[in-house]
């Protein structure tokens, strides 16, 4: 289960009914059909719900008008045994919040779900996790955090969303050419976010790199952990200018920090130890269209 960021108030925006690619920093209304071609999934936001992907978040966050229930939507490459293992253990969120399973997870075909107690909140809340596994080992999941009176409404919203999910083969980004990325890396990366997130037990780590079209970048990193010694987190951010070189499946990315230091990355698009995707120095990052600094 990827790192999850909990936000309870989402501003409502316009209505949209065409299928569009999900972007961070944009608010989407009910019944919007969203597609994530690089991850191979599409779905519809349920009636009565609205939300988006905040900056420096790896998940879509939905809320209803009551603000008593929140749905966190995420996707990842998963195997069946991974789904079962994740639903059987504590799920750590940010700010010391965690979900503790209430009984064993249930299974219906290639779908797993279960109820949870919520620790770390000032008020009593209930949790629900629902994961659907599709083709190409791609999974889509919803985490519901709700006041008891709104719990069933949250579960129904998650179920409706996952019922609308369609799985397709993840699309390799292509432009002018039929092979490789198809555009020089310095063009392809403009206006995109590169996102890494990892969770194991009570430890989580994120690294978000926003590459602006004007040649500047913003980067934020965060490491957090819980356990018997309590919750702790370390965050850092920097900015500066970026440049990329190369064309096709491999290239290079340089981040020139304002303090005079720099970070160098070897870019590789293709099959790696975490499936097909973009790898920076051997670590897989998700590519998303960014509204962070454009």
For each residue, the residues with C-beta under 8 A, 3 or more apart:
1: 4 74 76 86 91 141 199
2: 58 59 74 76 197 198 199
3: 58 94 197 198 199 204 205 206
4: 1 58 59 72 74 91 93 94 143
5: 54 56 57 58 59 61 93 94
6: 70 72 93 94 95 97 145
7: 10 54 57 61 70
8: 63 67 70
9: 63 67
10: 7 27 50 51 52 61 62 63
11: 27
12: 27 29 50 65
13: 26 27 28 29 50
14: 27 29
15: 29 30 31 32
16: 20 28 29 32
17: 31 32 33
18: 33
19: 33 34 35 42
20: 16 32 33 34 35
21: 34 35 36 37 289
22: 28 34 35 36 53 60 288
23: 26 53 288 289 290 291
24: 52 53 54 55 57 193 288 289 290 291 292
25: 52 53 54 55 290 291 292
26: 13 23 52 53 291
27: 10 11 12 13 14 50 51 52
28: 13 16 22 32 34 45 50 51 52
29: 12 13 14 15 16 32 45 50
30: 15 45 46 47 48 49 50
31: 15 17 44 45 46 47
32: 15 16 17 20 28 29 44 45
33: 17 18 19 20 42 43 44
34: 19 20 21 22 28 42 43 44 45 60
35: 19 20 21 22 41 42
36: 21 22 39 40 41 42 75
37: 21 40 168 170 171
38: 170 171 173 277 286 287 288
39: 36 75 138 170 286
40: 36 37 134 135 136 138 167 168 169 170 171
41: 35 36 75 134 138 140 165 166 167 168
42: 19 33 34 35 36 165 166 168
43: 33 34 73 140 161 162 164 165 166
44: 31 32 33 34 161 164
45: 28 29 30 31 32 34 49 50 51 62 161
46: 30 31 49 62 157 160 161 164
47: 30 31 160
48: 30 64 65 157
49: 30 45 46 62 63 64 71 157 161
50: 10 12 13 27 28 29 30 45 62 63 64
51: 10 27 28 45 60 61 62 63 71
52: 10 24 25 26 27 28 60 61
53: 22 23 24 25 26 57 59 60 61 288
54: 5 7 24 25 57 61
55: 24 25 208 210 291 292
56: 5 206 208 220
57: 5 7 24 53 54 61
58: 2 3 4 5 74 195 197 206 286
59: 2 4 5 53 72 73 74
60: 22 34 51 52 53 72 73 74
61: 5 7 10 51 52 53 54 57 70 71 72 73
62: 10 45 46 49 50 51 70 71 72 73 157 161
63: 8 9 10 49 50 51 67 69 70 71
64: 48 49 50 67 68 69 150 153 157
65: 12 48
66: 69 150 153
67: 8 9 63 64
68: 64 146 147 149 150
69: 63 64 66 144 145 146 147 150 151 153 154 157
70: 6 7 8 61 62 63 144 145 146 154
71: 49 51 61 62 63 142 143 144 154 157 158 161
72: 4 6 59 60 61 62 142 143 144 145
73: 43 59 60 61 62 140 141 142 161
74: 1 2 4 58 59 60 140 141 143
75: 36 39 41 138 139 140 141
76: 1 2 138 139 141
77: 137 138 139 274 275
78: 82 83 131 133 137 138 139
79: 82 83 137
80: 83 84 110 133
81: 84 85
82: 78 79 85 86
83: 78 79 80 86 87 112 131 133 139
84: 80 81 87 88 105 112
85: 81 82 88 89
86: 1 82 83 89 91 131
87: 83 84 101 105 112 113 114 129 131
88: 84 85 101 104 105
89: 85 86 101 201
90: 98 99 100 101 201 202
91: 1 4 86 98 99 116 129 143
92: 97 98 199 201 202 203 204 224 226
93: 4 5 6 97 98 99 120
94: 3 4 5 6 97 204 224 233
95: 6 120 231
96: 119 120 226 230 231
97: 6 92 93 94 118 119 120 121
98: 90 91 92 93 118 119 120 202 226
99: 90 91 93 116 117 118 119 127 129 143
100: 90 116 117 118 119
101: 87 88 89 90 104 105 114 115 116
102: 114 115 116 117
103: 114 115
104: 88 101 114
105: 84 87 88 101 112 113 114 129
106: 112 113 114
107: 111 112
108: 111 113
109:
110: 80 132 133 134
111: 107 108 130 131 132 133 162
112: 83 84 87 105 106 107 130 131 133
113: 87 105 106 108 128 129 130 131
114: 87 101 102 103 104 105 106 128 129
115: 101 102 103 126 127 128
116: 91 99 100 101 102 126 127 128 129
117: 99 100 102 126 127
118: 97 98 99 100 121 124 125 126 127 145
119: 96 97 98 99 100
120: 93 95 96 97 98 231
121: 97 118 124 125 145
122:
123: 147
124: 118 121 147 148
125: 118 121 145 146 147 148
126: 115 116 117 118 145 146 147 148 151
127: 99 115 116 117 118 143 144 145 146
128: 113 114 115 116 142 143 144 146 151 154 155 158
129: 87 91 99 105 113 114 116 141 142 143 144
130: 111 112 113 141 142 144 155 158 159 162
131: 78 83 86 87 111 112 113 139 140 141 142
132: 110 111 139 140 141 162 165
133: 78 80 83 110 111 112 137 138 139
134: 40 41 110 138 139 140 165 167
135: 40 138 167 168 169
136: 40 167 169 170
137: 77 78 79 133 275
138: 39 40 41 75 76 77 78 133 134 135 167 170
139: 75 76 77 78 83 131 132 133 134
140: 41 43 73 74 75 131 132 134 162 165 167
141: 1 73 74 75 76 129 130 131 132 162
142: 71 72 73 128 129 130 131 158 161 162
143: 4 71 72 74 91 99 127 128 129
144: 69 70 71 72 127 128 129 130 151 154 155 157 158
145: 6 69 70 72 118 121 125 126 127 154
146: 68 69 70 125 126 127 128 150 151 153 154
147: 68 69 123 124 125 126 150 151
148: 124 125 126 151
149: 68
150: 64 66 68 69 146 147 153 154
151: 69 126 128 144 146 147 148 154 155
152: 155 156
153: 64 66 69 146 150 156 157
154: 69 70 71 128 144 145 146 150 151 157 158
155: 128 130 144 151 152 158 159
156: 152 153 159 160
157: 46 48 49 62 64 69 71 144 153 154 160 161
158: 71 128 130 142 144 154 155 161 162
159: 130 155 156 162 163
160: 46 47 156 157 163 164
161: 43 44 45 46 49 62 71 73 142 157 158 164 165
162: 43 111 130 132 140 141 142 158 159 165
163: 159 160
164: 43 44 46 160 161
165: 41 42 43 132 134 140 161 162
166: 41 42 43
167: 40 41 134 135 136 138 140
168: 37 40 41 42 135 171
169: 40 135 136
170: 37 38 39 40 136 138 276 277
171: 37 38 40 168 174
172: 269 276
173: 38 181 182 188 269 287
174: 171 177 178 181 182
175: 181 182 183 188
176: 182 183
177: 174 180 182 183 248
178: 174 182
179: 182 248 249
180: 177 247 248 249 269
181: 173 174 175 185 188 247 248 249 251 269
182: 173 174 175 176 177 178 179 188
183: 175 176 177 187 188 247
184: 187 188 244 245 246 247 251
185: 181 188 189 244 245 246 247 251 252 253 267
186: 189 190 243 244 245
187: 183 184 190
188: 173 175 181 182 183 184 185 192
189: 185 186 192 194 211 242 244 253
190: 186 187 211 212 213
191: 211 212 213 289 290 294
192: 188 189 211 287 288 289 290
193: 24 208 209 210 211 287 288 289 290 292
194: 189 208 209 211 278 280 285 286 287
195: 58 206 207 208 209 285 286 287 288
196: 205 206 207 208 280 283 284 285 286
197: 2 3 58 204 205 206 207
198: 2 3 204 205 206
199: 1 2 3 92 203 204 205
200: 203 204
201: 89 90 92
202: 90 92 98 225 226 227
203: 92 199 200 223 224 225
204: 3 92 94 197 198 199 200 223 224 225
205: 3 196 197 198 199 221 222 223 224
206: 3 56 58 195 196 197 198 220 221 222
207: 195 196 197 219 220 221 285
208: 55 56 193 194 195 196 219 220 221
209: 193 194 195 217 218 219 255 285
210: 55 193 217 218 219 290 292 293
211: 189 190 191 192 193 194 217 242 290
212: 190 191 215 216 217 218 292 293 294
213: 190 191 294
214: 293
215: 212 241 242 243
216: 212 239 240 241 242 293
217: 209 210 211 212 239 240 241 242 255
218: 209 210 212 237 239 292 293
219: 207 208 209 210 237 238 239 255
220: 56 206 207 208 235 236 237
221: 205 206 207 208 235 236 237
222: 205 206 233 234 235 236
223: 203 204 205 233 234 235
224: 92 94 203 204 205 231 232 233 234
225: 202 203 204 231 232 233
226: 92 96 98 202 230 231 232
227: 202 230
228:
229: 232
230: 96 226 227
231: 95 96 120 224 225 226
232: 224 225 226 229
233: 94 222 223 224 225
234: 222 223 224
235: 220 221 222 223
236: 220 221 222
237: 218 219 220 221
238: 219 257 258 259
239: 216 217 218 219 257 258
240: 216 217 255 256 257 258
241: 215 216 217 255 256
242: 189 211 215 216 217 253 254 255 256
243: 186 215 253 254 256
244: 184 185 186 189 251 252 253 254 267
245: 184 185 186 251 252
246: 184 185 250 251 252 267
247: 180 181 183 184 185 251
248: 177 179 180 181 251
249: 179 180 181 268 269 270
250: 246 266 267 268 269
251: 181 184 185 244 245 246 247 248 266 267
252: 185 244 245 246 264 265 266 267
253: 185 189 242 243 244 264 265 267 280
254: 242 243 244 262 263 264 265
255: 209 217 219 240 241 242 262 263 264 265
256: 240 241 242 243 262
257: 238 239 240 260 261 262 263
258: 238 239 240
259: 238
260: 257
261: 257
262: 254 255 256 257
263: 254 255 257
264: 252 253 254 255
265: 252 253 254 255 280 281
266: 250 251 252 280 281 282
267: 185 244 246 250 251 252 253 278 279 280
268: 249 250 272 278 279 282
269: 172 173 180 181 249 250 277 278 279
270: 249 276 279
271: 275 276
272: 268 275 276 277 279 282 284
273: 282 284
274: 77 277 284
275: 77 137 271 272 284
276: 170 172 270 271 272
277: 38 170 269 272 274 284 285 286 287
278: 194 267 268 269 284 285 286 287
279: 267 268 269 270 272 282 283 284 285
280: 194 196 253 265 266 267 283 285
281: 265 266
282: 266 268 272 273 279
283: 196 279 280
284: 196 272 273 274 275 277 278 279
285: 194 195 196 207 209 277 278 279 280
286: 38 39 58 194 195 196 277 278
287: 38 173 192 193 194 195 277 278
288: 22 23 24 38 53 192 193 195
289: 21 23 24 191 192 193
290: 23 24 25 191 192 193 210 211 293 294
291: 23 24 25 26 55 294
292: 24 25 55 193 210 212 218
293: 210 212 214 216 218 290
294: 191 212 213 290 291
